[in-house]
Amino acid sequence: MARQAASIRSALVLANLFASSMCIAIDAAVPGTKVLDAIVIPNADNVRGYLHLPTELPAYPGVYIHWKSSHPDVVSDRPRGRIAAGVVKRPPVDSDAITVNLTACLKDGGYRPLCRQFPVAVQPSVDVAQFSRYAMTNFARSNSNIGQQVYFATSVGNDPTAWVATNDGKAVLNSTKGMHGTRDPVVVRTPEGDRFFLIATDLNVDGVEYGWKGWDWAQSGASRYIEVWESDDLRNWSQQRHVLVSPEEAGMTYAPEAIWDPEIGAFVVFWTSSMYPKGTHYSSDKSDPSGRYPLTGGQTLYSTTRDFVNFSPAKVMTERIGHGTLDPVIIPDGKGYYQRIVSDRNSTGANLTWYGLPCDSEDLYQERARSVLAQPDEWQLVATCITHRTMNTTYAEGPLVFKANPEDLRGKGYYMYADQKWAGSPSGEFMEEQYQPYWTADVGKPDWQPINWTQKPDYNLSLGVIRHGHIWSLTTAEHAAIRGTNLRSINIIPPKRRVYSIGESLDLEGMIVSARYSDGITDDKLFEGYGGYSISGFDPRRKGKQAVKVSYSVVGVTKTASFTVKVKH
């Protein structure tokens, strides 16, 4: 690597001797061009969020990249505190996309740089419509290759305890990489609102042909990768990405989660790994001096990313000596804290004790801190023994937690689902692990109480046993998109006010927009915004009658309706 970097530096010197402008014409024979050619900006023609602008590439250590933006007010080219360059400020809603030229230059020893330009198309902002539906993703069955894939379900109305499986109960995304199985899927919406990433565990229990060697192996020699897909509409998904995130010392990479951290301007992706000394490996021989025995307790590791293509080297988020952690999930509470719910796992590892005392079972505990990447000792316990206290569970893991939508039938509050075992489990085999929903009015001062499923999704093979996954909020158009249905028509009840004076704004009070779909479902109430309806055709400066158009789109299909207003002096 040192020789390669020196060669690149020499090439830069020679190239710069003949340069007469800032950006040199790139010659493929110059080694430095390999660095520039290796730079890729994902979705450059469709930018909807912050960009990763690398300052150094792992394959070319010692060669540094400097960036210049033609519109730094749209795409920044300098870091700001802890936030790296590449911050994107999208154009206003309904405006045109802006092309920004990003110039990457290789600098060395003060010589004139060798450069390459990357044009990117920054899309206009969106104002996401009010959430009024939910989606869920899970794997359907353990010990089954077909069941360990990505399944989707959509809520019945605005109720996240009533579900219908999509795709006739079959998996929507199937892994063809790594262990050819996925578990614990999570869907993350970007802060801008119009792009989604799905991440999942690379694990196939009993998939011997893909490397399965039993549960000891699964915690000391399993995959160090996560599986990634992305989508802009929840119907059309990218090709699968098999991404290495864990270091060599990690024994597995379980239950990846992600949350946007505004303090660093990036997603924090975190997961559970058991960590072992360097130079060790899984061995079926427990006396092997280089083997990974005894097994160690889980730790929380994390990486940061803006695009789920480029990930920072993993670091430890939480290492609790003498304790084991599993399946953490984090949510902001809207009051200045981040709430984290964790499985208190101590059965994997030697000499581990409970962290969430006084509970004496492997249950969930809740803690809080002021920031996502707070130091381990800054997390304060909020609640312990969450499921055992109310349902006498013997085990719980895989929590998911989310805020209730506006107009949710239970009002304002938060839901949690726990993947648990308890004597009264309604499906599958006796004491079989499965999801149970809970509710609290205040996630910061939680009183988690069990509630009933209204209707479980009928995934193939699940037999009513719903496993580790994720629930997130949707607009009506997103709900239709993930259902796979087509938009047939929309109908409007016009607003009460129909006459205006010059200069007055349009008043939509009393207007109701509804939509009908090919699967027979009708949405009786749409909301204005991205993923809902839009209004056009009204000019408050023009006298006379005007036809105001209402438009609603689902995955490229748009239907319209209109009503008439009059503008007079």
C-alpha positions, -999 to +999 in steps of 0.1 A: +000+000+000+029+024+008+045+018-026+011+023-043+005+056-025+040+068-034+034+059-071+002+079-070+020+109-054+047+107-082+020+106-108+004+137-093+037+156-094+042+147-131+007+155-140+008+188-122+039+199-140+020+200-172-013+214-158-024+248-169-058+248-151-072+236-118-088+205-133-063+184-154-075+163-183-076+129-168-053+103-185-061+067-177-024+059-176-019+082-146-022+060-114-040+089-096-070+085-119-076+051-103-084+069-071-108+093-088-124+065-108-130+046-075-152+074-061-189+067-065-217+089-053-248+067-050-280+080-066-261+110-081-290+115-106-316+114-078-302+131-047-327+132-018-305+133+012-270+141+026-241+128+005-210+109+015-180+128+001-150+106+010-118+124+020-098+091+017-104+057+002-095+026+021-078+011-009-055+042-013-043+052+022-023+084+023-040+099-008-064+126+003-094+139-015-106+175-013-141+186-025-154+218-041-191+224-047-205+247-074-234+255-051-222+251-015-256+265-003-272+234-019-244+208-012-218+218+013-181+211+006-168+218+041-174+202+075-194+220+101-184+208+136-192+171+138-212+172+106-191+162+075-193+180+041-221+168+018-250+184+037-278+188+012-304+216+013-330+206-013-349+232-034-383+242-023-414+220-027-427+218-063-396+236-077-372+221-103-342+199-094-308+216-092-277+203-108-246+207-086-211+200-098-189+184-071-152+185-079-130+159-062-093+168-062-063+148-051-038+170-034-002+162-025+027+184-014+012+216-025+011+208-062-018+217-085-044+189-080-057+162-103-095+165-103-127+149-115-162+164-116-193+147-103-226+163-114-255+155-090-292+162-094-307+175-061-344+169-061-369+194-047-381+190-011-413+172-001-438+180+026-450+146+037-487+142+042-501+133+077-494+097+086-526+076+089-516+040+082-489+016+092-467-011+077-449-041+093-420-062+082-410-095+097-394-129+089-421-155+090-406-186+105-374-198+121-357-230+110-371-224+074-353-210+044-385-197+029-397-183+062-364-165+069-370-139+043-386-104+042-423-103+046-446-072+046-480-065+061-502-034+060-525-022+087-563-023+086-569+014+086-550+033+113-548+003+137-513-012+142-527-043+158-548-053+128-529-066+097-531-080+063-501-098+047-490-084+013-481-105-017-506-132-008-486-140+023-454-148+004-420-131+010-415-099-009-377-098-007-355-129-008-319-130+000-295-144-026-263-135-007-245-145+024-265-172+042-294-167+018-317-159+047-327-128+065-342-121+100-351-091+121-358-067+091-361-030+098-373-002+074-359+033+080-373+065+065-349+093+056-354+125+075-364+142+042-392+116+040-391+102+005-365+074+006-365+041+026-338+017+035-344-019+047-317-036+067-317-072+081-297-098+098-277-122+075-287-155+092-303-188+081-310-211+110-305-247+099-293-235+065-264-260+065-257-255+028-251-218+035-228-223+065-250-231+095-231-250+122-254-247+153-261-220+179-226-219+194-213-211+159-241-186+154-227-166+183-190-169+177-184-175+140-215-163+121-219-135+095-203-101+099-226-087+072-260-070+071-284-071+041-296-038+026-323-028+001-336+007-007-367+021-023-382+055-031-418+042-032-420+010-011-430-010-041-399-011-063-368-022-044-331-020-053-308-050-058-297-065-025-265-052-010-244-076+012-224-051+034-196-059+058-200-039+090-185-059+119-148-063+126-130-096+126-133-100+163-171-101+161-189-135+164-221-124+148-241-093+136-276-095+149-307-073+146-294-042+129-313-010+136-308+025+124-317+060+136-309+094+121-286+114+144-289+152+137-258+158+158-236+141+132-258+144+101-259+107+094-276+075+103-263+055+132-266+018+124-263-004+155-264-041+161-255-069+186-221-087+184-203-110+207-166-099+207-135-121+209-098-116+210-079-111+178-066-142+162-094-164+175-120-182+154-150-205+159-140-241+166-162-271+174-133-283+196-138-265+229-102-272+239-088-254+208-066-226+223-076-204+194-112-212+196-139-189+210-148-206+242-164-197+265-189-177+245-191-140+254-221-118+261-235-095+234-223-059+230-238-031+210-217-020+180-224+008+156-214+024+123-225+056+106-237+061+071-256+085+049-264+062+020-263+026+034-235+020+009-206+036+026-202+027+063-177+040+089-155+014+107-175-002+136-171+011+171-185-001+204-217+018+215-223-001+247-200-026+264-213-036+298-186-057+315-203-086+333-236-081+314-250-091+280-271-070+257-293-080+228-315-063+202-314-027+214-339-002+198-338+036+201-366+062+197-367+099+204-393+108+230-399+144+218-388+158+252-351+159+247-342+123+254-336+091+234-353+061+249-335+027+244-351-007+251-327-036+254-330-074+260-311-083+292-294-114+278-270-132+301-275-169+291-249-165+264-215-159+280-197-168+312-203-152+346-229-127+334-254-111+357-286-091+353-283-055+344-320-046+348-323-055+384-345-064+404-358-085+375-344-120+375-353-131+340-340-124+305-364-095+300-365-060+285-352-029+303-355+007+292-330+035+296-325+071+283-298+095+273-296+130+258-280+118+225-279+087+203-242+083+208-241+091+245-214+074+265-224+041+282-225+057+317-248+085+304-277+061+299-300+061+329-323+032+337-360+041+333-378+007+336-369-029+341-387-063+339-411-048+314-428-079+301-423-102+331-440-077+354-473-077+334-473-111+316-451-133+337-429-140+307-399-163+309-379-146+281-382-115+259-361-100+230-364-082+197-384-052+209-398-027+184-412+006+195-430+034+175-451+065+181-488+063+174-501+081+143-523+112+146-559+100+149-548+065+161-578+048+177-559+047+210-550+083+210-516+098+217-489+073+229-465+047+219-466+010+210-440-017+217-439-053+205-418-078+223-407-112+209-414-132+241-423-165+257-452-168+282-475-195+294-506-180+276-490-176+242-519-180+217-502-195+187-477-222+177-462-246+202-465-241+239-442-213+251-431-206+215-414-172+212-436-146+194-446-110+192-469-094+218-481-058+216-479-032+244-491+003+249-480+033+270-493+069+269-458+083+276-426+066+264-405+088+287-425+077+318-435+043+306-463+021+319-461-007+293-494-026+294-502-056+271-529-052+246-545-077+222-538-083+185-569-074+165-558-094+135-524-110+128-509-110+093-513-144+076-477-150+065-471-183+048-456-208+073-461-184+103-491-203+119-500-171+137-465-168+152-452-133+144-415-128+149-389-100+152-394-071+128-404-035+126-435-012+123-434+022+107-459+049+098-473+055+063-493+080+042-522+066+023-503+065-010-475+046+007-499+022+022-514+015-013-479+012-028-468-015-004-501-033-008-493-036-045-527-022-055-535+003-082-553+036-079-587+036-096-602+070-088-606+098-064-636+117-052-639+151-035-665+168-013-656+205-021-646+229+006-673+251+023-660+284+009-663+289-029-661+327-033-630+348-026-618+384-029-586+393-048-556+383-028-573+359-004-558+324+001-576+292-007-596+278+023-599+240+022-620+237+054-647+211+049-631+194+019-628+157+020-608+137-006-612+099-009-596+073-031-606+039-044-582+011-053-581-020-074-580-043-043-614-030-033-602-008-004-613+028-001-595+055+018-622+077+031-599+106+041-567+117+023-544+144+036-526+171+017-489+167+010-464+142-004-481+108-003-514+125-001-532+149-024-520+182-040-538+213-051-532+233-082-549+258-105-559+285-080-546+321-086-558+346-060-548+375-083-570+365-112-607+374-113-635+351-124-643+314-121-614+290-116-612+252-117-591+240-087-576+206-094-570+180-068-544+153-077-534+121-060-507+097-071-497+061-062-465+048-078-467+069-110-505+066-115-523+100-109-560+106-107-576+141-105-608+158-096-618+194-095-641+220-080-650+255-090-644+288-071-649+324-079-625+353-073-640+388-073-632+424-062 
